[in-house]
Amino acid sequence: QAEEELKAACSQQAGQLQEMRRRERLLRSDVQRAEEQLESFKTRVMQVCSPSAAGSTGESVTEQQVIEKVRQISDENQRSHEREKSLQKELSSRLAQEKEMSANIKVFKNSLQKLQ
């Protein structure tokens, strides 16, 4: 009976080991697929950000290159927003000056008409 129990335990452990191996293969496959997707994503990001920098040499794109390019685009975007705000302020100021000048011209015309 002890021998039968031992055989059953060994059989059960063998089944568990086989299942663990199967899961390990699946995990390795998933990791490899994720790495391939990451590399593809990095390459696509670089192609969008800088078509001349990616794909032309056939070399893989490093994460640092992607990070630098995204940071560069982010900085350019920030400068663009700041420039837009500055131009909006300038435009508002000029519109206010134009409105004031228009009002002054109107007053001047009215005064001129009264004098005539």
N, CA, C and O atoms as CSV, one atom per row, in Angstrom:
chain,resi,resn,atom,element,x,y,z
A,1,GLN,N,N,0.835,-1.198,0.000
A,1,GLN,CA,C,0.000,0.000,0.000
A,1,GLN,C,C,0.882,1.265,0.000
A,1,GLN,O,O,0.582,2.227,-0.707
A,2,ALA,N,N,1.946,1.262,0.777
A,2,ALA,CA,C,2.868,2.396,0.829
A,2,ALA,C,C,3.502,2.598,-0.535
A,2,ALA,O,O,3.730,3.726,-0.973
A,3,GLU,N,N,3.784,1.476,-1.204
A,3,GLU,CA,C,4.383,1.572,-2.525
A,3,GLU,C,C,3.402,2.200,-3.514
A,3,GLU,O,O,3.791,3.015,-4.350
A,4,GLU,N,N,2.146,1.823,-3.415
A,4,GLU,CA,C,1.121,2.388,-4.290
A,4,GLU,C,C,0.953,3.891,-4.037
A,4,GLU,O,O,0.817,4.682,-4.970
A,5,GLU,N,N,0.966,4.259,-2.760
A,5,GLU,CA,C,0.860,5.673,-2.395
A,5,GLU,C,C,2.059,6.461,-2.929
A,5,GLU,O,O,1.911,7.581,-3.417
A,6,LEU,N,N,3.226,5.868,-2.830
A,6,LEU,CA,C,4.447,6.503,-3.318
A,6,LEU,C,C,4.387,6.672,-4.842
A,6,LEU,O,O,4.755,7.719,-5.375
A,7,LYS,N,N,3.919,5.631,-5.528
A,7,LYS,CA,C,3.779,5.712,-6.976
A,7,LYS,C,C,2.778,6.795,-7.360
A,7,LYS,O,O,3.001,7.544,-8.311
A,8,ALA,N,N,1.682,6.876,-6.626
A,8,ALA,CA,C,0.651,7.887,-6.905
A,8,ALA,C,C,1.200,9.289,-6.672
A,8,ALA,O,O,0.935,10.211,-7.443
A,9,ALA,N,N,1.978,9.434,-5.584
A,9,ALA,CA,C,2.574,10.743,-5.286
A,9,ALA,C,C,3.585,11.119,-6.356
A,9,ALA,O,O,3.637,12.268,-6.793
A,10,CYS,N,N,4.385,10.152,-6.778
A,10,CYS,CA,C,5.372,10.407,-7.838
A,10,CYS,C,C,4.672,10.765,-9.139
A,10,CYS,O,O,5.088,11.672,-9.859
A,11,SER,N,N,3.608,10.039,-9.423
A,11,SER,CA,C,2.848,10.311,-10.646
A,11,SER,C,C,2.242,11.715,-10.599
A,11,SER,O,O,2.246,12.450,-11.587
A,12,GLN,N,N,1.728,12.058,-9.435
A,12,GLN,CA,C,1.129,13.404,-9.268
A,12,GLN,C,C,2.197,14.481,-9.421
A,12,GLN,O,O,1.963,15.499,-10.072
A,13,GLN,N,N,3.356,14.266,-8.831
A,13,GLN,CA,C,4.437,15.236,-8.934
A,13,GLN,C,C,4.958,15.327,-10.359
A,13,GLN,O,O,5.325,16.407,-10.821
A,14,ALA,N,N,4.991,14.206,-11.050
A,14,ALA,CA,C,5.422,14.213,-12.442
A,14,ALA,C,C,4.440,15.025,-13.278
A,14,ALA,O,O,4.846,15.776,-14.165
A,15,GLY,N,N,3.166,14.876,-12.999
A,15,GLY,CA,C,2.143,15.659,-13.707
A,15,GLY,C,C,2.287,17.144,-13.412
A,15,GLY,O,O,2.163,17.979,-14.309
A,16,GLN,N,N,2.548,17.467,-12.156
A,16,GLN,CA,C,2.737,18.870,-11.785
A,16,GLN,C,C,3.987,19.436,-12.460
A,16,GLN,O,O,3.985,20.571,-12.936
A,17,LEU,N,N,5.041,18.644,-12.495
A,17,LEU,CA,C,6.276,19.080,-13.133
A,17,LEU,C,C,6.055,19.306,-14.623
A,17,LEU,O,O,6.534,20.287,-15.192
A,18,GLN,N,N,5.330,18.396,-15.240
A,18,GLN,CA,C,5.028,18.536,-16.661
A,18,GLN,C,C,4.201,19.807,-16.903
A,18,GLN,O,O,4.445,20.529,-17.870
A,19,GLU,N,N,3.230,20.080,-16.030
A,19,GLU,CA,C,2.409,21.296,-16.156
A,19,GLU,C,C,3.262,22.543,-15.956
A,19,GLU,O,O,3.072,23.542,-16.651
A,20,MET,N,N,4.204,22.495,-15.011
A,20,MET,CA,C,5.089,23.637,-14.783
A,20,MET,C,C,5.969,23.886,-16.002
A,20,MET,O,O,6.219,25.037,-16.361
A,21,ARG,N,N,6.439,22.818,-16.640
A,21,ARG,CA,C,7.250,22.971,-17.847
A,21,ARG,C,C,6.425,23.595,-18.972
A,21,ARG,O,O,6.897,24.465,-19.704
A,22,ARG,N,N,5.194,23.132,-19.088
A,22,ARG,CA,C,4.306,23.686,-20.120
A,22,ARG,C,C,4.084,25.181,-19.876
A,22,ARG,O,O,4.156,25.978,-20.811
A,23,ARG,N,N,3.819,25.557,-18.640
A,23,ARG,CA,C,3.623,26.975,-18.297
A,23,ARG,C,C,4.890,27.788,-18.558
A,23,ARG,O,O,4.823,28.916,-19.046
A,24,GLU,N,N,6.041,27.207,-18.231
A,24,GLU,CA,C,7.312,27.898,-18.473
A,24,GLU,C,C,7.490,28.169,-19.965
A,24,GLU,O,O,7.895,29.265,-20.354
A,25,ARG,N,N,7.187,27.166,-20.806
A,25,ARG,CA,C,7.290,27.353,-22.261
A,25,ARG,C,C,6.347,28.474,-22.717
A,25,ARG,O,O,6.724,29.321,-23.527
A,26,LEU,N,N,5.124,28.468,-22.188
A,26,LEU,CA,C,4.167,29.520,-22.553
A,26,LEU,C,C,4.668,30.896,-22.119
A,26,LEU,O,O,4.564,31.869,-22.866
A,27,LEU,N,N,5.211,30.966,-20.905
A,27,LEU,CA,C,5.730,32.247,-20.406
A,27,LEU,C,C,6.913,32.719,-21.237
A,27,LEU,O,O,7.016,33.904,-21.557
A,28,ARG,N,N,7.801,31.805,-21.586
A,28,ARG,CA,C,8.943,32.175,-22.429
A,28,ARG,C,C,8.460,32.686,-23.783
A,28,ARG,O,O,8.987,33.662,-24.317
A,29,SER,N,N,7.462,32.018,-24.320
A,29,SER,CA,C,6.889,32.438,-25.599
A,29,SER,C,C,6.264,33.821,-25.472
A,29,SER,O,O,6.434,34.668,-26.350
A,30,ASP,N,N,5.536,34.052,-24.371
A,30,ASP,CA,C,4.915,35.367,-24.133
A,30,ASP,C,C,5.973,36.455,-23.982
A,30,ASP,O,O,5.818,37.552,-24.519
A,31,VAL,N,N,7.039,36.157,-23.260
A,31,VAL,CA,C,8.123,37.131,-23.069
A,31,VAL,C,C,8.783,37.450,-24.405
A,31,VAL,O,O,9.065,38.612,-24.699
A,32,GLN,N,N,9.029,36.427,-25.209
A,32,GLN,CA,C,9.654,36.653,-26.509
A,32,GLN,C,C,8.734,37.501,-27.394
A,32,GLN,O,O,9.202,38.415,-28.073
A,33,ARG,N,N,7.448,37.209,-27.389
A,33,ARG,CA,C,6.490,37.978,-28.177
A,33,ARG,C,C,6.444,39.431,-27.693
A,33,ARG,O,O,6.385,40.358,-28.500
A,34,ALA,N,N,6.473,39.622,-26.366
A,34,ALA,CA,C,6.458,40.978,-25.809
A,34,ALA,C,C,7.718,41.743,-26.204
A,34,ALA,O,O,7.647,42.931,-26.519
A,35,GLU,N,N,8.861,41.076,-26.188
A,35,GLU,CA,C,10.111,41.726,-26.594
A,35,GLU,C,C,10.055,42.134,-28.062
A,35,GLU,O,O,10.503,43.221,-28.425
A,36,GLU,N,N,9.509,41.265,-28.901
A,36,GLU,CA,C,9.381,41.586,-30.322
A,36,GLU,C,C,8.436,42.766,-30.527
A,36,GLU,O,O,8.696,43.642,-31.352
A,37,GLN,N,N,7.334,42.783,-29.769
A,37,GLN,CA,C,6.386,43.896,-29.877
A,37,GLN,C,C,7.012,45.196,-29.402
A,37,GLN,O,O,6.786,46.249,-29.999
A,38,LEU,N,N,7.796,45.131,-28.334
A,38,LEU,CA,C,8.470,46.320,-27.825
A,38,LEU,C,C,9.450,46.861,-28.860
A,38,LEU,O,O,9.500,48.066,-29.108
A,39,GLU,N,N,10.217,45.977,-29.454
A,39,GLU,CA,C,11.182,46.401,-30.467
A,39,GLU,C,C,10.465,47.025,-31.661
A,39,GLU,O,O,10.907,48.039,-32.201
A,40,SER,N,N,9.365,46.415,-32.063
A,40,SER,CA,C,8.570,46.951,-33.171
A,40,SER,C,C,8.004,48.319,-32.804
A,40,SER,O,O,8.005,49.242,-33.618
A,41,PHE,N,N,7.523,48.437,-31.570
A,41,PHE,CA,C,6.974,49.722,-31.112
A,41,PHE,C,C,8.047,50.796,-31.098
A,41,PHE,O,O,7.815,51.911,-31.564
A,42,LYS,N,N,9.226,50.469,-30.565
A,42,LYS,CA,C,10.317,51.438,-30.525
A,42,LYS,C,C,10.681,51.898,-31.929
A,42,LYS,O,O,10.887,53.088,-32.172
A,43,THR,N,N,10.757,50.947,-32.845
A,43,THR,CA,C,11.109,51.286,-34.222
A,43,THR,C,C,10.039,52.183,-34.841
A,43,THR,O,O,10.359,53.153,-35.529
A,44,ARG,N,N,8.763,51.858,-34.594
A,44,ARG,CA,C,7.686,52.693,-35.145
A,44,ARG,C,C,7.711,54.091,-34.554
A,44,ARG,O,O,7.493,55.073,-35.264
A,45,VAL,N,N,7.976,54.186,-33.252
A,45,VAL,CA,C,8.055,55.515,-32.615
A,45,VAL,C,C,9.156,56.320,-33.272
A,45,VAL,O,O,8.963,57.490,-33.600
A,46,MET,N,N,10.306,55.703,-33.465
A,46,MET,CA,C,11.420,56.421,-34.075
A,46,MET,C,C,11.123,56.780,-35.526
A,46,MET,O,O,11.527,57.846,-35.991
A,47,GLN,N,N,10.426,55.910,-36.245
A,47,GLN,CA,C,10.081,56.216,-37.632
A,47,GLN,C,C,9.137,57.398,-37.704
A,47,GLN,O,O,9.243,58.238,-38.598
A,48,VAL,N,N,8.206,57.461,-36.753
A,48,VAL,CA,C,7.269,58.587,-36.727
A,48,VAL,C,C,7.991,59.860,-36.298
A,48,VAL,O,O,7.790,60.926,-36.879
A,49,CYS,N,N,8.832,59.735,-35.275
A,49,CYS,CA,C,9.528,60.906,-34.738
A,49,CYS,C,C,10.617,61.402,-35.673
A,49,CYS,O,O,10.785,62.607,-35.864
A,50,SER,N,N,11.336,60.488,-36.242
A,50,SER,CA,C,12.474,60.861,-37.079
A,50,SER,C,C,12.692,59.774,-38.121
A,50,SER,O,O,13.498,58.867,-37.914
A,51,PRO,N,N,11.980,59.858,-39.237
A,51,PRO,CA,C,12.065,58.794,-40.247
A,51,PRO,C,C,13.485,58.504,-40.702
A,51,PRO,O,O,13.799,57.360,-41.030
A,52,SER,N,N,14.349,59.507,-40.730
A,52,SER,CA,C,15.711,59.268,-41.205
A,52,SER,C,C,16.553,58.528,-40.173
A,52,SER,O,O,17.573,57.933,-40.518
A,53,ALA,N,N,16.127,58.561,-38.889
A,53,ALA,CA,C,16.941,57.945,-37.835
A,53,ALA,C,C,16.633,56.467,-37.646
A,53,ALA,O,O,17.468,55.728,-37.124
A,54,ALA,N,N,15.461,56.026,-38.056
A,54,ALA,CA,C,15.085,54.641,-37.793
A,54,ALA,C,C,14.900,53.877,-39.089
A,54,ALA,O,O,14.413,54.407,-40.087
A,55,GLY,N,N,15.290,52.662,-39.047
A,55,GLY,CA,C,15.051,51.780,-40.176
A,55,GLY,C,C,16.028,51.927,-41.312
A,55,GLY,O,O,16.163,51.009,-42.121
A,56,SER,N,N,16.699,53.023,-41.402
A,56,SER,CA,C,17.601,53.222,-42.538
A,56,SER,C,C,18.882,52.414,-42.387
A,56,SER,O,O,19.456,51.967,-43.380
A,57,THR,N,N,19.327,52.227,-41.164
A,57,THR,CA,C,20.578,51.512,-40.953
A,57,THR,C,C,20.346,50.028,-40.711
A,57,THR,O,O,21.282,49.231,-40.772
A,58,GLY,N,N,19.095,49.656,-40.436
A,58,GLY,CA,C,18.793,48.264,-40.149
A,58,GLY,C,C,19.126,47.863,-38.728
A,58,GLY,O,O,18.923,46.708,-38.354
A,59,GLU,N,N,19.635,48.791,-37.925
A,59,GLU,CA,C,19.969,48.501,-36.540
A,59,GLU,C,C,18.723,48.674,-35.676
A,59,GLU,O,O,17.817,49.436,-36.013
A,60,SER,N,N,18.695,47.952,-34.558
A,60,SER,CA,C,17.558,48.110,-33.664
A,60,SER,C,C,17.683,49.431,-32.909
A,60,SER,O,O,18.780,49.934,-32.666
A,61,VAL,N,N,16.551,49.958,-32.557
A,61,VAL,CA,C,16.501,51.243,-31.867
A,61,VAL,C,C,16.576,50.980,-30.372
A,61,VAL,O,O,15.889,50.096,-29.860
A,62,THR,N,N,17.405,51.741,-29.671
A,62,THR,CA,C,17.526,51.543,-28.234
A,62,THR,C,C,16.428,52.312,-27.506
A,62,THR,O,O,15.869,53.280,-28.021
A,63,GLU,N,N,16.142,51.852,-26.302
A,63,GLU,CA,C,15.144,52.539,-25.489
A,63,GLU,C,C,15.576,53.977,-25.229
A,63,GLU,O,O,14.745,54.886,-25.215
A,64,GLN,N,N,16.866,54.184,-25.024
A,64,GLN,CA,C,17.375,55.527,-24.751
A,64,GLN,C,C,17.113,56.455,-25.929
A,64,GLN,O,O,16.780,57.625,-25.738
A,65,GLN,N,N,17.263,55.936,-27.151
A,65,GLN,CA,C,16.987,56.757,-28.331
A,65,GLN,C,C,15.521,57.152,-28.379
A,65,GLN,O,O,15.186,58.296,-28.686
A,66,VAL,N,N,14.648,56.197,-28.074
A,66,VAL,CA,C,13.211,56.490,-28.070
A,66,VAL,C,C,12.896,57.519,-26.995
A,66,VAL,O,O,12.158,58.473,-27.241
A,67,ILE,N,N,13.457,57.325,-25.796
A,67,ILE,CA,C,13.205,58.254,-24.695
A,67,ILE,C,C,13.688,59.652,-25.061
A,67,ILE,O,O,12.981,60.634,-24.833
A,68,GLU,N,N,14.879,59.747,-25.621
A,68,GLU,CA,C,15.430,61.049,-26.012
A,68,GLU,C,C,14.560,61.721,-27.066
A,68,GLU,O,O,14.304,62.922,-26.992
A,69,LYS,N,N,14.111,60.950,-28.040
A,69,LYS,CA,C,13.292,61.519,-29.112
A,69,LYS,C,C,11.951,61.989,-28.561
A,69,LYS,O,O,11.478,63.067,-28.922
A,70,VAL,N,N,11.336,61.191,-27.692
A,70,VAL,CA,C,10.057,61.593,-27.089
A,70,VAL,C,C,10.261,62.834,-26.227
A,70,VAL,O,O,9.429,63.741,-26.239
A,71,ARG,N,N,11.363,62.881,-25.480
A,71,ARG,CA,C,11.667,64.054,-24.659
A,71,ARG,C,C,11.864,65.291,-25.541
A,71,ARG,O,O,11.381,66.377,-25.221
A,72,GLN,N,N,12.575,65.110,-26.646
A,72,GLN,CA,C,12.803,66.221,-27.573
A,72,GLN,C,C,11.476,66.738,-28.136
A,72,GLN,O,O,11.252,67.946,-28.207
A,73,ILE,N,N,10.616,65.830,-28.528
A,73,ILE,CA,C,9.305,66.238,-29.063
A,73,ILE,C,C,8.488,66.930,-27.986
A,73,ILE,O,O,7.802,67.914,-28.259
A,74,SER,N,N,8.558,66.422,-26.768
A,74,SER,CA,C,7.834,67.035,-25.660
A,74,SER,C,C,8.340,68.459,-25.403
A,74,SER,O,O,7.550,69.378,-25.192
A,75,ASP,N,N,9.665,68.628,-25.425
A,75,ASP,CA,C,10.242,69.963,-25.231
A,75,ASP,C,C,9.816,70.914,-26.344
A,75,ASP,O,O,9.469,72.068,-26.091
A,76,GLU,N,N,9.845,70.417,-27.579
A,76,GLU,CA,C,9.424,71.253,-28.704
A,76,GLU,C,C,7.952,71.631,-28.571
A,76,GLU,O,O,7.560,72.758,-28.873
A,77,ASN,N,N,7.155,70.689,-28.122
A,77,ASN,CA,C,5.730,70.942,-27.918
A,77,ASN,C,C,5.520,72.013,-26.838
A,77,ASN,O,O,4.682,72.902,-26.988
A,78,GLN,N,N,6.291,71.915,-25.756
A,78,GLN,CA,C,6.197,72.898,-24.673
A,78,GLN,C,C,6.588,74.298,-25.180
A,78,GLN,O,O,5.905,75.281,-24.893
A,79,ARG,N,N,7.680,74.373,-25.928
A,79,ARG,CA,C,8.108,75.670,-26.479
A,79,ARG,C,C,7.043,76.224,-27.427
A,79,ARG,O,O,6.781,77.427,-27.450
A,80,SER,N,N,6.449,75.350,-28.189
A,80,SER,CA,C,5.403,75.769,-29.120
A,80,SER,C,C,4.204,76.349,-28.364
A,80,SER,O,O,3.641,77.368,-28.763
A,81,HIS,N,N,3.825,75.691,-27.277
A,81,HIS,CA,C,2.710,76.198,-26.465
A,81,HIS,C,C,3.046,77.556,-25.845
A,81,HIS,O,O,2.210,78.459,-25.812
A,82,GLU,N,N,4.276,77.684,-25.357
A,82,GLU,CA,C,4.691,78.956,-24.770
A,82,GLU,C,C,4.686,80.059,-25.831
A,82,GLU,O,O,4.263,81.183,-25.558
A,83,ARG,N,N,5.148,79.744,-27.021
A,83,ARG,CA,C,5.149,80.716,-28.123
A,83,ARG,C,C,3.717,81.098,-28.494
A,83,ARG,O,O,3.421,82.264,-28.755
A,84,GLU,N,N,2.839,80.103,-28.513
A,84,GLU,CA,C,1.428,80.373,-28.820
A,84,GLU,C,C,0.816,81.307,-27.779
A,84,GLU,O,O,0.092,82.237,-28.135
A,85,LYS,N,N,1.096,81.070,-26.499
A,85,LYS,CA,C,0.587,81.945,-25.437
A,85,LYS,C,C,1.112,83.364,-25.615
A,85,LYS,O,O,0.368,84.336,-25.488
A,86,SER,N,N,2.407,83.466,-25.912
A,86,SER,CA,C,3.025,84.773,-26.117
A,86,SER,C,C,2.364,85.510,-27.285
A,86,SER,O,O,2.061,86.699,-27.187
A,87,LEU,N,N,2.146,84.800,-28.377
A,87,LEU,CA,C,1.504,85.414,-29.538
A,87,LEU,C,C,0.059,85.803,-29.242
A,87,LEU,O,O,-0.426,86.824,-29.728
A,88,GLN,N,N,-0.627,84.988,-28.445
A,88,GLN,CA,C,-2.004,85.323,-28.060
A,88,GLN,C,C,-2.032,86.611,-27.238
A,88,GLN,O,O,-2.891,87.467,-27.445
A,89,LYS,N,N,-1.085,86.741,-26.303
A,89,LYS,CA,C,-1.014,87.962,-25.494
A,89,LYS,C,C,-0.727,89.175,-26.375
A,89,LYS,O,O,-1.348,90.228,-26.231
A,90,GLU,N,N,0.223,89.003,-27.286
A,90,GLU,CA,C,0.574,90.091,-28.190
A,90,GLU,C,C,-0.621,90.478,-29.054
A,90,GLU,O,O,-0.884,91.663,-29.261
A,91,LEU,N,N,-1.330,89.498,-29.548
A,91,LEU,CA,C,-2.507,89.756,-30.372
A,91,LEU,C,C,-3.578,90.478,-29.566
A,91,LEU,O,O,-4.178,91.440,-30.047
A,92,SER,N,N,-3.817,90.023,-28.354
A,92,SER,CA,C,-4.804,90.674,-27.493
A,92,SER,C,C,-4.422,92.124,-27.227
A,92,SER,O,O,-5.267,93.019,-27.258
A,93,SER,N,N,-3.136,92.340,-26.965
A,93,SER,CA,C,-2.654,93.694,-26.714
A,93,SER,C,C,-2.862,94.577,-27.939
A,93,SER,O,O,-3.332,95.709,-27.818
A,94,ARG,N,N,-2.516,94.069,-29.112
A,94,ARG,CA,C,-2.675,94.855,-30.337
A,94,ARG,C,C,-4.148,95.123,-30.640
A,94,ARG,O,O,-4.507,96.208,-31.098
A,95,LEU,N,N,-4.989,94.137,-30.382
A,95,LEU,CA,C,-6.419,94.343,-30.605
A,95,LEU,C,C,-6.962,95.415,-29.660
A,95,LEU,O,O,-7.790,96.238,-30.051
A,96,ALA,N,N,-6.490,95.395,-28.422
A,96,ALA,CA,C,-6.914,96.412,-27.457
A,96,ALA,C,C,-6.438,97.796,-27.909
A,96,ALA,O,O,-7.189,98.767,-27.823
A,97,GLN,N,N,-5.193,97.888,-28.389
A,97,GLN,CA,C,-4.678,99.168,-28.885
A,97,GLN,C,C,-5.473,99.646,-30.094
A,97,GLN,O,O,-5.790,100.829,-30.223
A,98,GLU,N,N,-5.788,98.703,-30.973
A,98,GLU,CA,C,-6.549,99.059,-32.163
A,98,GLU,C,C,-7.947,99.539,-31.784
A,98,GLU,O,O,-8.462,100.494,-32.366
A,99,LYS,N,N,-8.541,98.889,-30.830
A,99,LYS,CA,C,-9.874,99.283,-30.369
A,99,LYS,C,C,-9.830,100.686,-29.754
A,99,LYS,O,O,-10.687,101.528,-30.018
A,100,GLU,N,N,-8.813,100.906,-28.935
A,100,GLU,CA,C,-8.651,102.223,-28.309
A,100,GLU,C,C,-8.421,103.297,-29.374
A,100,GLU,O,O,-9.006,104.378,-29.308
A,101,MET,N,N,-7.564,102.995,-30.357
A,101,MET,CA,C,-7.280,103.944,-31.419
A,101,MET,C,C,-8.545,104.225,-32.233
A,101,MET,O,O,-8.813,105.366,-32.610
A,102,SER,N,N,-9.310,103.180,-32.495
A,102,SER,CA,C,-10.557,103.334,-33.247
A,102,SER,C,C,-11.523,104.244,-32.481
A,102,SER,O,O,-12.184,105.099,-33.071
A,103,ALA,N,N,-11.594,104.052,-31.174
A,103,ALA,CA,C,-12.463,104.897,-30.350
A,103,ALA,C,C,-11.960,106.342,-30.376
A,103,ALA,O,O,-12.758,107.275,-30.462
A,104,ASN,N,N,-10.644,106.527,-30.301
A,104,ASN,CA,C,-10.077,107.881,-30.345
A,104,ASN,C,C,-10.361,108.553,-31.695
A,104,ASN,O,O,-10.681,109.741,-31.749
A,105,ILE,N,N,-10.243,107.789,-32.773
A,105,ILE,CA,C,-10.529,108.345,-34.101
A,105,ILE,C,C,-11.988,108.757,-34.190
A,105,ILE,O,O,-12.319,109.796,-34.762
A,106,LYS,N,N,-12.848,107.939,-33.624
A,106,LYS,CA,C,-14.282,108.257,-33.641
A,106,LYS,C,C,-14.543,109.562,-32.881
A,106,LYS,O,O,-15.287,110.425,-33.348
A,107,VAL,N,N,-13.929,109.692,-31.719
A,107,VAL,CA,C,-14.080,110.925,-30.933
A,107,VAL,C,C,-13.523,112.106,-31.715
A,107,VAL,O,O,-14.131,113.176,-31.747
A,108,PHE,N,N,-12.379,111.917,-32.339
A,108,PHE,CA,C,-11.759,112.982,-33.130
A,108,PHE,C,C,-12.664,113.402,-34.287
A,108,PHE,O,O,-12.829,114.595,-34.543
A,109,LYS,N,N,-13.252,112.427,-34.989
A,109,LYS,CA,C,-14.157,112.738,-36.094
A,109,LYS,C,C,-15.369,113.515,-35.617
A,109,LYS,O,O,-15.795,114.490,-36.235
A,110,ASN,N,N,-15.912,113.054,-34.497
A,110,ASN,CA,C,-17.076,113.762,-33.953
A,110,ASN,C,C,-16.719,115.205,-33.574
A,110,ASN,O,O,-17.487,116.132,-33.833
A,111,SER,N,N,-15.547,115.380,-32.960
A,111,SER,CA,C,-15.100,116.731,-32.587
A,111,SER,C,C,-14.897,117.565,-33.845
A,111,SER,O,O,-15.279,118.735,-33.877
A,112,LEU,N,N,-14.310,116.988,-34.868
A,112,LEU,CA,C,-14.056,117.680,-36.123
A,112,LEU,C,C,-15.365,118.108,-36.770
A,112,LEU,O,O,-15.489,119.226,-37.270
A,113,GLN,N,N,-16.331,117.213,-36.754
A,113,GLN,CA,C,-17.644,117.537,-37.331
A,113,GLN,C,C,-18.315,118.662,-36.573
A,113,GLN,O,O,-18.967,119.513,-37.179
A,114,LYS,N,N,-18.168,118.680,-35.270
A,114,LYS,CA,C,-18.781,119.750,-34.465
A,114,LYS,C,C,-18.120,121.080,-34.749
A,114,LYS,O,O,-18.777,122.120,-34.756
A,115,LEU,N,N,-16.805,121.045,-34.987
A,115,LEU,CA,C,-16.084,122.267,-35.296
A,115,LEU,C,C,-16.481,122.838,-36.655
A,115,LEU,O,O,-16.485,124.051,-36.860
A,116,GLN,N,N,-16.814,121.931,-37.582
A,116,GLN,CA,C,-17.179,122.398,-38.917
A,116,GLN,C,C,-18.563,122.980,-38.851
A,116,GLN,O,O,-19.087,123.442,-39.864
